[in-house]
Amino acid sequence: DRKVLDDCRVAAGADEGGVIQLHDTMAIMMDVLDGPNKMQGRGWASTVTDIELATLRYATEMFAWSSEAETWIQNEIAAETAGPARSGTSYYQVIDGNRYDRKVLDDCRRSMNNDGVIDIEEAKGVVADVLDGPSRRQGRGKVSTVTDCELATLRFAHDRFNWSPEADTWIFGQLMQSEDW
C-alpha cells in the first residue's frame, strides 16, 4: 500500500535519526483503519486489507522504529493476524434451546456493528463460513458440506439480522442454486 509506505517515509524523515516514533505510528495506523469493513482473504471482515497488513509487516522490516512504536505496531499486526475474538469457547451457541454455529453468528454480529446491516460482501463471508466443512451425510438425508446446524444457523441469522436487499437476494439465490443446501 503506497500510502502506508509514504507515511512511513515522511515519519522517518521527520526524526533526525530516521526513527519512526509512537505518535507517527498511531497516525499511520489511523490511515490503515480508515477503510470500509470488508471480507478479507484471511477469512474475516476487517477495515485492514490484506495488502495493508502485508505492507505494515514489510514496513516494520524496512524502517527503523522506536522501541515503543515497534512494540505497538507489532501488537496491532498480531491482533489483525489473530482475527476477531470469539464470543465464547464452544463451537456452538445455544439460543432458546437450539444449537447454532457460533462463528457464523459472530461474523453476522461483527458485520452489523459496522453499519447496522449485512451487505453483500459481508454476506459472502458468512456463506464462506457455512461452506467451510467437508462433505458428509447430513441428518436431512443429503451429502453436503453444509451441516444441519449451519443451515439452521443461516436461517436463524437471516431472520434475526438486518441484511441489505442485495445480500438478501444473493443469499436466497445461493440457497436455491446450490445442491449443498
C-alpha positions as CSV (number, residue, x, y, z in Angstrom):
1,D,0.0,0.0,0.0
2,R,1.7,3.1,-1.3
3,K,0.1,5.4,1.3
4,V,1.4,3.4,4.2
5,L,4.9,3.4,2.8
6,D,4.7,7.2,2.1
7,D,3.5,7.8,5.6
8,C,6.5,5.7,7.0
9,R,9.0,7.7,4.8
10,V,7.6,11.0,6.0
11,A,7.6,9.9,9.6
12,A,11.2,8.5,9.4
13,G,12.3,11.8,7.7
14,A,10.7,13.9,10.4
15,D,13.1,12.4,13.1
16,E,16.7,13.3,12.9
17,G,17.8,9.7,13.4
18,G,15.3,8.4,10.8
19,V,13.3,6.6,13.5
20,I,9.5,6.4,13.4
21,Q,8.1,7.5,16.7
22,L,5.0,6.2,18.5
23,H,2.8,9.2,17.7
24,D,3.7,8.8,14.0
25,T,2.9,5.0,14.2
26,M,-0.5,5.8,15.6
27,A,-1.2,8.2,12.7
28,I,0.0,5.6,10.2
29,M,-2.4,3.1,11.7
30,M,-5.3,5.5,11.6
31,D,-4.7,5.7,7.8
32,V,-4.8,1.9,7.6
33,L,-8.0,1.7,9.7
34,D,-10.0,4.2,7.6
35,G,-11.4,1.8,5.0
36,P,-14.7,0.0,4.9
37,N,-15.2,-3.2,6.8
38,K,-14.9,-5.9,4.1
39,M,-14.3,-9.6,3.9
40,Q,-10.5,-10.3,3.7
41,G,-8.6,-13.2,2.3
42,R,-7.5,-14.2,5.8
43,G,-11.1,-15.2,6.5
44,W,-12.9,-12.4,8.3
45,A,-14.2,-8.9,7.8
46,S,-11.8,-6.1,8.7
47,T,-11.1,-2.5,7.8
48,V,-7.4,-3.5,7.4
49,T,-7.0,-5.1,3.9
50,D,-4.6,-8.0,3.4
51,I,-2.4,-5.7,1.3
52,E,-2.2,-3.1,4.1
53,L,-1.4,-5.8,6.6
54,A,1.4,-7.1,4.4
55,T,2.7,-3.6,3.9
56,L,2.8,-3.0,7.6
57,R,4.8,-6.2,8.1
58,Y,7.2,-5.0,5.3
59,A,7.5,-1.6,6.8
60,T,8.5,-3.0,10.2
61,E,11.4,-4.6,8.5
62,M,12.4,-1.7,6.2
63,F,12.2,1.2,8.6
64,A,13.7,2.0,12.0
65,W,11.1,2.3,14.8
66,S,11.4,3.5,18.3
67,S,11.0,0.6,20.8
68,E,7.6,1.9,21.9
69,A,6.5,2.3,18.3
70,E,7.7,-1.1,17.3
71,T,6.0,-2.8,20.2
72,W,2.8,-1.0,19.5
73,I,2.7,-1.7,15.7
74,Q,3.7,-5.4,16.3
75,N,0.8,-5.7,18.7
76,E,-1.6,-4.2,16.1
77,I,-0.3,-6.6,13.4
78,A,-0.7,-9.5,15.8
79,A,-4.2,-8.5,16.6
80,E,-5.2,-8.2,12.9
81,T,-3.5,-11.5,12.1
82,A,-5.2,-13.4,15.0
83,G,-8.6,-12.3,13.9
84,P,-11.6,-11.3,15.8
85,A,-12.3,-12.7,19.2
86,R,-15.0,-15.4,19.5
87,S,-18.0,-14.6,21.7
88,G,-17.4,-17.9,23.6
89,T,-15.3,-21.0,23.7
90,S,-17.8,-23.6,22.4
91,Y,-18.2,-24.3,18.7
92,Y,-21.9,-23.9,19.3
93,Q,-24.1,-21.1,20.7
94,V,-27.3,-22.2,22.3
95,I,-30.2,-19.8,21.9
96,D,-33.7,-20.7,23.0
97,G,-32.6,-24.4,23.3
98,N,-31.3,-24.6,19.7
99,R,-27.7,-25.1,18.7
100,Y,-26.2,-22.6,16.2
101,D,-22.8,-22.2,14.7
102,R,-21.0,-19.6,16.8
103,K,-18.6,-18.4,14.1
104,V,-21.4,-17.7,11.7
105,L,-23.3,-15.7,14.3
106,D,-20.2,-13.9,15.4
107,D,-19.5,-12.9,11.8
108,C,-23.1,-11.6,11.5
109,R,-22.7,-9.6,14.7
110,R,-19.4,-8.0,13.6
111,S,-21.0,-7.1,10.2
112,M,-23.9,-5.5,12.0
113,N,-21.5,-3.5,14.2
114,N,-20.0,-1.8,11.2
115,D,-23.2,-0.1,9.8
116,G,-26.2,-1.9,11.2
117,V,-26.7,-4.0,8.0
118,I,-25.0,-7.0,6.5
119,D,-24.1,-6.1,2.9
120,I,-23.3,-8.4,0.0
121,E,-19.6,-8.6,0.7
122,E,-20.2,-9.5,4.4
123,A,-22.9,-12.0,3.3
124,K,-20.3,-13.7,1.1
125,G,-18.1,-14.1,4.2
126,V,-21.0,-15.6,6.2
127,V,-21.7,-18.1,3.4
128,A,-18.0,-18.9,3.2
129,D,-18.2,-19.9,6.9
130,V,-21.1,-22.1,6.2
131,L,-19.4,-23.8,3.2
132,D,-16.1,-24.4,5.0
133,G,-16.5,-28.1,6.0
134,P,-16.0,-31.5,4.3
135,S,-18.8,-33.3,2.5
136,R,-20.7,-35.8,4.7
137,R,-24.2,-37.2,5.0
138,Q,-26.4,-34.9,7.0
139,G,-29.4,-35.6,9.1
140,R,-31.7,-34.2,6.4
141,G,-30.6,-37.1,4.1
142,K,-28.2,-35.2,1.8
143,V,-24.5,-35.4,1.4
144,S,-23.3,-31.8,1.9
145,T,-20.6,-29.6,3.1
146,V,-23.3,-27.6,4.9
147,T,-24.2,-29.2,8.2
148,D,-27.8,-29.2,9.6
149,C,-26.5,-26.9,12.3
150,E,-25.0,-24.5,9.8
151,L,-28.2,-24.5,7.8
152,A,-30.3,-23.8,10.9
153,T,-27.8,-21.0,11.8
154,L,-28.1,-19.4,8.4
155,R,-31.9,-19.5,8.6
156,F,-31.8,-18.0,12.2
157,A,-29.3,-15.3,11.1
158,H,-31.5,-14.5,8.1
159,D,-34.4,-13.8,10.4
160,R,-32.5,-12.2,13.3
161,F,-30.1,-9.8,11.5
162,N,-30.7,-6.9,9.1
163,W,-29.5,-7.8,5.5
164,S,-29.2,-5.4,2.7
165,P,-31.7,-6.1,-0.2
166,E,-28.7,-7.2,-2.4
167,A,-27.3,-9.5,0.3
168,D,-30.8,-11.0,0.9
169,T,-31.3,-11.6,-2.8
170,W,-27.8,-13.1,-3.2
171,I,-28.1,-15.4,-0.2
172,F,-31.5,-16.6,-1.3
173,G,-30.1,-17.2,-4.8
174,Q,-27.2,-19.2,-3.3
175,L,-29.7,-21.4,-1.3
176,M,-31.8,-22.0,-4.4
177,Q,-28.9,-22.8,-6.8
178,S,-26.7,-24.9,-4.6
179,E,-27.1,-28.7,-4.2
180,D,-25.2,-28.4,-0.9
181,W,-28.2,-26.9,0.8
